[in-house]
Amino acid sequence: MVLLEKSGIRKSNYLPPATALLWRLGVEVPPPHFASFASTASVAGLYFGVIWGTIMWLAVWSSQAASFASALFSAVFAGVLFGVSMAAYYAYGRKKHQFPAWDSLVNEGDAA
């Protein structure tokens, strides 16, 4: 964490609630700035798509008699768009701050 703290990135940015929760549960995942593009896009997209799709179904789509297929397509599309956007954001931060590979930090014993 020392490397991320010294970078000037806000803690809420480098340690989002989902990552903090996983760490408390004993799941060892890298902070988003150190995770791969694909894993960040997948996790963020799935998380967002499920939550946003559920909220939209309950609040809007069910009362509009939207088909389940169109609701599912919209939720998947929104999830993919959000996931890729978040992965690009974290990849940009990783490059901007010139963070080393996560494996090199773990091997040194200085995990982020």
GUVOTI-344535 format. One line per 4 residues: number of its first residue (from 0); their letters; for each residue z, y, x of N, C-alpha, C, O. Coordinates in nm, 3 decimals, always signed. Layout:
# residues N
NUM = A = Z/Y/X/Z/Y/X/Z/Y/X/Z/Y/X | ...
***
This chain:
# residues 112
0 = MVLL = +0.000/-0.120/+0.081/+0.000/+0.000/+0.000/+0.000/+0.126/+0.085/-0.042/+0.233/+0.039 | +0.045/+0.115/+0.206/+0.057/+0.233/+0.292/-0.079/+0.299/+0.311/-0.090/+0.422/+0.306 | -0.181/+0.220/+0.332/-0.316/+0.272/+0.352/-0.364/+0.350/+0.229/-0.424/+0.456/+0.243 | -0.338/+0.298/+0.112/-0.379/+0.366/-0.010/-0.298/+0.492/-0.034/-0.352/+0.594/-0.079
4 = EKSG = -0.169/+0.487/-0.006/-0.085/+0.605/-0.023/-0.128/+0.719/+0.069/-0.131/+0.835/+0.028 | -0.163/+0.686/+0.193/-0.204/+0.787/+0.290/-0.342/+0.845/+0.261/-0.377/+0.951/+0.313 | -0.420/+0.776/+0.180/-0.558/+0.819/+0.155/-0.566/+0.942/+0.065/-0.668/+1.010/+0.061 | -0.458/+0.972/-0.007/-0.459/+1.084/-0.100/-0.500/+1.045/-0.241/-0.505/+1.129/-0.330
8 = IRKS = -0.530/+0.917/-0.261/-0.565/+0.868/-0.394/-0.436/+0.857/-0.475/-0.335/+0.808/-0.426 | -0.442/+0.902/-0.600/-0.322/+0.894/-0.684/-0.284/+0.748/-0.711/-0.370/+0.661/-0.722 | -0.154/+0.725/-0.721/-0.105/+0.589/-0.741/-0.159/+0.527/-0.869/-0.190/+0.408/-0.872 | -0.172/+0.606/-0.974/-0.225/+0.552/-1.100/-0.370/+0.508/-1.085/-0.419/+0.429/-1.166
12 = NYLP = -0.438/+0.558/-0.984/-0.576/+0.521/-0.960/-0.585/+0.394/-0.875/-0.664/+0.304/-0.905 | -0.506/+0.386/-0.769/-0.517/+0.267/-0.683/-0.431/+0.151/-0.731/-0.446/+0.039/-0.682 | -0.342/+0.175/-0.825/-0.260/+0.068/-0.881/-0.260/+0.078/-1.033/-0.161/+0.120/-1.093 | -0.373/+0.041/-1.097/-0.378/+0.048/-1.243/-0.280/-0.050/-1.306/-0.239/-0.147/-1.241
16 = PATA = -0.241/-0.026/-1.431/-0.141/-0.111/-1.497/-0.174/-0.260/-1.495/-0.084/-0.342/-1.480 | -0.301/-0.295/-1.509/-0.337/-0.438/-1.509/-0.306/-0.502/-1.374/-0.257/-0.615/-1.369 | -0.335/-0.432/-1.266/-0.306/-0.485/-1.132/-0.156/-0.495/-1.110/-0.108/-0.596/-1.059 | -0.083/-0.393/-1.149/+0.063/-0.395/-1.135/+0.125/-0.510/-1.214/+0.216/-0.577/-1.166
20 = LLWR = +0.075/-0.533/-1.335/+0.125/-0.643/-1.417/+0.097/-0.778/-1.352/+0.184/-0.865/-1.348 | -0.024/-0.796/-1.303/-0.058/-0.921/-1.236/+0.032/-0.944/-1.114/+0.077/-1.057/-1.090 | +0.059/-0.839/-1.038/+0.147/-0.853/-0.921/+0.287/-0.893/-0.964/+0.350/-0.977/-0.900 | +0.337/-0.833/-1.072/+0.471/-0.869/-1.120/+0.477/-1.014/-1.166/+0.581/-1.079/-1.156
24 = LGVE = +0.365/-1.063/-1.217/+0.359/-1.202/-1.262/+0.335/-1.300/-1.148/+0.328/-1.421/-1.169 | +0.322/-1.246/-1.026/+0.304/-1.330/-0.909/+0.159/-1.364/-0.877/+0.133/-1.448/-0.790 | +0.065/-1.301/-0.945/-0.077/-1.326/-0.920/-0.121/-1.232/-0.808/-0.110/-1.110/-0.820 | -0.171/-1.289/-0.701/-0.213/-1.209/-0.587/-0.358/-1.167/-0.601/-0.450/-1.246/-0.576
28 = VPPP = -0.378/-1.043/-0.642/-0.513/-0.986/-0.652/-0.516/-0.858/-0.569/-0.415/-0.788/-0.558 | -0.631/-0.829/-0.509/-0.639/-0.705/-0.431/-0.643/-0.583/-0.523/-0.686/-0.594/-0.638 | -0.599/-0.469/-0.474/-0.615/-0.345/-0.551/-0.764/-0.321/-0.577/-0.848/-0.370/-0.501 | -0.798/-0.249/-0.682/-0.940/-0.232/-0.719/-1.028/-0.177/-0.607/-1.146/-0.211/-0.601
32 = HFAS = -0.975/-0.093/-0.520/-1.055/-0.039/-0.411/-1.096/-0.146/-0.309/-1.189/-0.126/-0.232 | -1.026/-0.258/-0.310/-1.054/-0.366/-0.215/-1.120/-0.487/-0.280/-1.163/-0.579/-0.210 | -1.128/-0.490/-0.411/-1.190/-0.602/-0.481/-1.342/-0.591/-0.472/-1.395/-0.482/-0.451 | -1.409/-0.702/-0.489/-1.555/-0.700/-0.483/-1.612/-0.628/-0.605/-1.547/-0.615/-0.709
36 = FAST = -1.736/-0.582/-0.590/-1.803/-0.513/-0.700/-1.811/-0.603/-0.822/-1.781/-0.561/-0.934 | -1.852/-0.728/-0.801/-1.869/-0.822/-0.911/-1.737/-0.852/-0.983/-1.734/-0.856/-1.106 | -1.631/-0.873/-0.908/-1.503/-0.905/-0.973/-1.448/-0.783/-1.048/-1.390/-0.797/-1.156 | -1.464/-0.664/-0.990/-1.417/-0.544/-1.058/-1.497/-0.522/-1.186/-1.439/-0.492/-1.291
40 = ASVA = -1.629/-0.537/-1.178/-1.713/-0.519/-1.296/-1.678/-0.621/-1.404/-1.671/-0.588/-1.522 | -1.657/-0.745/-1.363/-1.626/-0.851/-1.460/-1.493/-0.829/-1.529/-1.484/-0.835/-1.651 | -1.390/-0.803/-1.450/-1.256/-0.787/-1.507/-1.248/-0.661/-1.594/-1.200/-0.666/-1.707 | -1.296/-0.548/-1.541/-1.290/-0.424/-1.617/-1.376/-0.433/-1.743/-1.336/-0.386/-1.849
44 = GLYF = -1.493/-0.493/-1.730/-1.583/-0.505/-1.844/-1.528/-0.596/-1.952/-1.536/-0.564/-2.071 | -1.472/-0.708/-1.913/-1.415/-0.801/-2.009/-1.295/-0.738/-2.081/-1.285/-0.742/-2.203 | -1.207/-0.679/-2.003/-1.089/-0.614/-2.057/-1.128/-0.505/-2.158/-1.079/-0.503/-2.270 | -1.218/-0.416/-2.116/-1.260/-0.306/-2.203/-1.335/-0.357/-2.325/-1.307/-0.314/-2.437
48 = GVIW = -1.430/-0.448/-2.304/-1.511/-0.497/-2.414/-1.429/-0.563/-2.524/-1.454/-0.542/-2.642 | -1.332/-0.644/-2.484/-1.248/-0.713/-2.583/-1.161/-0.614/-2.659/-1.155/-0.618/-2.782 | -1.095/-0.525/-2.587/-1.006/-0.430/-2.654/-1.085/-0.331/-2.739/-1.050/-0.309/-2.855 | -1.190/-0.272/-2.683/-1.270/-0.174/-2.757/-1.339/-0.239/-2.876/-1.341/-0.182/-2.985
52 = GTIM = -1.394/-0.358/-2.856/-1.460/-0.428/-2.966/-1.365/-0.461/-3.080/-1.400/-0.448/-3.197 | -1.244/-0.505/-3.046/-1.145/-0.537/-3.149/-1.104/-0.412/-3.226/-1.098/-0.414/-3.349 | -1.078/-0.305/-3.155/-1.040/-0.180/-3.222/-1.153/-0.130/-3.311/-1.130/-0.090/-3.425 | -1.276/-0.133/-3.259/-1.391/-0.087/-3.339/-1.412/-0.177/-3.461/-1.448/-0.127/-3.568
56 = WLAV = -1.391/-0.307/-3.446/-1.409/-0.397/-3.560/-1.306/-0.366/-3.668/-1.340/-0.356/-3.786 | -1.180/-0.350/-3.627/-1.075/-0.324/-3.725/-1.086/-0.185/-3.788/-1.058/-0.168/-3.907 | -1.125/-0.087/-3.709/-1.125/+0.052/-3.758/-1.256/+0.094/-3.826/-1.253/+0.176/-3.917 | -1.368/+0.039/-3.783/-1.496/+0.091/-3.830/-1.589/-0.018/-3.883/-1.627/-0.015/-4.000
60 = WSSQ = -1.624/-0.112/-3.798/-1.732/-0.203/-3.830/-1.705/-0.292/-3.951/-1.796/-0.318/-4.030 | -1.583/-0.338/-3.967/-1.555/-0.427/-4.081/-1.570/-0.353/-4.213/-1.617/-0.411/-4.312 | -1.532/-0.226/-4.217/-1.547/-0.149/-4.342/-1.691/-0.108/-4.367/-1.727/-0.074/-4.480 | -1.774/-0.109/-4.265/-1.916/-0.077/-4.279/-2.001/-0.201/-4.302/-2.123/-0.192/-4.309
64 = AASF = -1.938/-0.313/-4.314/-2.006/-0.441/-4.335/-2.105/-0.471/-4.223/-2.213/-0.525/-4.247 | -2.067/-0.436/-4.101/-2.152/-0.466/-3.985/-2.150/-0.617/-3.960/-2.048/-0.683/-3.982 | -2.261/-0.669/-3.916/-2.265/-0.812/-3.887/-2.185/-0.841/-3.759/-2.170/-0.756/-3.672 | -2.133/-0.962/-3.754/-2.056/-1.000/-3.636/-2.143/-0.998/-3.512/-2.097/-0.960/-3.404
68 = ASAL = -2.268/-1.038/-3.526/-2.360/-1.040/-3.411/-2.383/-0.900/-3.356/-2.382/-0.881/-3.234 | -2.402/-0.802/-3.442/-2.424/-0.665/-3.393/-2.296/-0.608/-3.332/-2.302/-0.534/-3.234 | -2.182/-0.642/-3.389/-2.054/-0.596/-3.333/-2.031/-0.659/-3.196/-1.986/-0.592/-3.103 | -2.061/-0.787/-3.185/-2.045/-0.857/-3.057/-2.139/-0.798/-2.952/-2.098/-0.775/-2.838
72 = FSAV = -2.264/-0.774/-2.990/-2.358/-0.714/-2.896/-2.310/-0.578/-2.849/-2.317/-0.547/-2.730 | -2.261/-0.496/-2.941/-2.211/-0.362/-2.905/-2.092/-0.370/-2.811/-2.083/-0.294/-2.715 | -2.002/-0.462/-2.838/-1.883/-0.477/-2.753/-1.922/-0.528/-2.614/-1.867/-0.481/-2.514 | -2.014/-0.621/-2.607/-2.060/-0.672/-2.477/-2.132/-0.562/-2.400/-2.109/-0.545/-2.281
76 = FAGV = -2.219/-0.488/-2.468/-2.291/-0.378/-2.403/-2.193/-0.273/-2.349/-2.206/-0.228/-2.235 | -2.096/-0.235/-2.431/-1.997/-0.136/-2.387/-1.915/-0.190/-2.270/-1.885/-0.116/-2.176 | -1.879/-0.317/-2.275/-1.802/-0.379/-2.167/-1.880/-0.381/-2.037/-1.825/-0.351/-1.931 | -2.008/-0.417/-2.043/-2.092/-0.420/-1.923/-2.106/-0.279/-1.866/-2.092/-0.258/-1.745
80 = LFGV = -2.134/-0.183/-1.952/-2.149/-0.045/-1.907/-2.020/+0.007/-1.842/-2.024/+0.068/-1.735 | -1.907/-0.018/-1.906/-1.779/+0.026/-1.851/-1.747/-0.047/-1.721/-1.704/+0.015/-1.624 | -1.767/-0.178/-1.719/-1.736/-0.256/-1.600/-1.817/-0.214/-1.479/-1.762/-0.199/-1.370 | -1.947/-0.193/-1.497/-2.032/-0.150/-1.386/-1.994/-0.009/-1.342/-1.995/+0.021/-1.222
84 = SMAA = -1.961/+0.077/-1.437/-1.919/+0.213/-1.403/-1.791/+0.213/-1.320/-1.780/+0.285/-1.220 | -1.694/+0.133/-1.360/-1.568/+0.127/-1.286/-1.587/+0.063/-1.149/-1.527/+0.108/-1.051 | -1.669/-0.039/-1.141/-1.696/-0.103/-1.012/-1.764/-0.004/-0.918/-1.733/-0.001/-0.799 | -1.857/+0.075/-0.970/-1.925/+0.176/-0.888/-1.827/+0.284/-0.843/-1.833/+0.330/-0.729
88 = YYAY = -1.736/+0.322/-0.931/-1.635/+0.423/-0.897/-1.546/+0.375/-0.783/-1.522/+0.449/-0.687 | -1.497/+0.252/-0.793/-1.410/+0.199/-0.688/-1.486/+0.172/-0.559/-1.431/+0.188/-0.450 | -1.612/+0.130/-0.569/-1.694/+0.110/-0.449/-1.717/+0.242/-0.378/-1.715/+0.248/-0.255 | -1.739/+0.348/-0.455/-1.756/+0.481/-0.395/-1.628/+0.523/-0.322/-1.634/+0.574/-0.210
92 = GRKK = -1.511/+0.502/-0.385/-1.384/+0.536/-0.321/-1.360/+0.455/-0.195/-1.309/+0.507/-0.095 | -1.398/+0.327/-0.199/-1.382/+0.240/-0.081/-1.468/+0.293/+0.035/-1.423/+0.297/+0.149 | -1.590/+0.333/+0.003/-1.679/+0.383/+0.107/-1.635/+0.522/+0.156/-1.637/+0.549/+0.276 | -1.596/+0.608/+0.064/-1.553/+0.743/+0.098/-1.434/+0.742/+0.194/-1.430/+0.818/+0.290
96 = HQFP = -1.338/+0.656/+0.166/-1.215/+0.650/+0.248/-1.227/+0.549/+0.362/-1.132/+0.533/+0.440 | -1.340/+0.483/+0.373/-1.369/+0.387/+0.480/-1.261/+0.280/+0.492/-1.211/+0.251/+0.601 | -1.226/+0.222/+0.377/-1.127/+0.115/+0.378/-1.185/-0.010/+0.442/-1.302/-0.042/+0.421 | -1.104/-0.081/+0.518/-1.151/-0.207/+0.578/-1.158/-0.318/+0.473/-1.114/-0.299/+0.359
100 = AWDS = -1.212/-0.430/+0.510/-1.219/-0.544/+0.419/-1.078/-0.593/+0.387/-0.989/-0.588/+0.472 | -1.057/-0.640/+0.266/-0.927/-0.687/+0.221/-0.878/-0.804/+0.307/-0.759/-0.811/+0.341 | -0.968/-0.894/+0.342/-0.930/-1.010/+0.423/-0.872/-0.969/+0.557/-0.779/-1.034/+0.606 | -0.924/-0.864/+0.619/-0.872/-0.820/+0.748/-0.731/-0.764/+0.734/-0.649/-0.777/+0.825
104 = LVNE = -0.702/-0.701/+0.620/-0.566/-0.648/+0.597/-0.468/-0.761/+0.570/-0.355/-0.759/+0.620 | -0.510/-0.859/+0.492/-0.422/-0.972/+0.460/-0.392/-1.053/+0.585/-0.279/-1.098/+0.604 | -0.493/-1.071/+0.670/-0.474/-1.148/+0.793/-0.382/-1.075/+0.890/-0.310/-1.140/+0.966 | -0.382/-0.943/+0.888/-0.294/-0.866/+0.975/-0.152/-0.859/+0.922/-0.059/-0.824/+0.995
108 = GDAA = -0.135/-0.892/+0.793/-0.004/-0.884/+0.733/+0.027/-0.745/+0.679/+0.141/-0.719/+0.640 | -0.071/-0.656/+0.677/-0.052/-0.520/+0.628/-0.133/-0.501/+0.499/-0.224/-0.419/+0.494 | -0.099/-0.578/+0.396/-0.176/-0.575/+0.272/-0.179/-0.437/+0.212/-0.079/-0.389/+0.158 | -0.292/-0.375/+0.221/-0.322/-0.241/+0.168/-0.207/-0.149/+0.181/-0.216/-0.033/+0.141
***
